[in-house]
């Protein structure tokens, strides 16, 4: 990225201002990047933990497999998933508040004793699965923001800050050269005047 500038004081002041903004923003961006990195890992670990918990729960209820055939299909369904928005390192992420189920009525005297437990088991399994998906989405959003922050850190650190510093150096060098030339030409003019004065006096 080439930085546009002119060889004058106004341009120099503007470049110094832009450089200062980026230098001040860099530590904040780096802190945000490392905070997001930690949060991405937390969300990933939590999602994996919930997936493992779901697998373990399903395995634990394996012995009921034959009984599930007696279970009425469509007896329980997820009615609503309530989500709130949490800000993590400035990123809006979802968090599970609760899950509402739609359980159709059944006659507990006509159905097997384990039916009520079966409904509770399915609610627990659905809750774990939904929560795992929410943590996956949280991880995805945080990771996307982390990547963008990393790009900005790299842009500032490797491109813009060195670019502004180089441009400032060039302007300063140019202005010094201009000043030296001006002084040199003043000396030449002064010397010429002195010589002319001496010649006139002779």
Secondary structure, DSSP 8 states (H G I E B T S, - for coil): ------SSHHHHHHHHHHHHHHHHHHHHHHHHHHHHHHHHHHHHHHHHHHHHHHHHHHHHTGGGHHHHTTS-TTSEEEEEEEEEEEEETTEEEEEEEEEEEEE----TTTS-TTHHHHHHHHHHHHHHHHHHHHHHHHHHHHHHHHHHHHHHHHIIIIIIHHHHHHHHHHHHHHHHHHHHHHHHHHHHHHHHHHHHHHHHH-
